[in-house]
């Protein structure tokens, strides 16, 4: 064994799997340290300090983890996250819808900024070219010249807007 260092001893100590009862029973390492390391610790006073500090820290760590469970922790978390304490929960549905719409618009903008270079690399000049190719080329040729996909998409968008608008009116009239 080459001349051991303080770091080598610390590394060896941290690699050991010791129980707290074992550390309390033998804080100097007579049972668990190993013959070579015991001889080195006996001849180097700074190594004795390293072993003592290791034992103290391990016991302190074990005792800190063993603390009492907080019976009211869940109740305090639920109380802290109740709806009246959440930011924006008191907003009217109309304003909350505007905030969500702005967030969705920003997310769409980020998606466009990410996808635009890829689309240009694919040979598309703009987003309208992508939509035109999708509607007219792929679906138009497969099912005749009628862009059924575009009509179905438009109908779905109109239905979603109608339902969302009606729901918004119902909520705003209920809060007045």
PyMOL commands that set and color helices and strands:
alter all, ss='L'
color gray80, all
select helices_A, chain A and resi 6-15+20-25+35-43+45-65+73-80+83-85+93-121+127-142+148-175
alter helices_A, ss='H'
color red, helices_A
deselect
rebuild
show_as cartoon
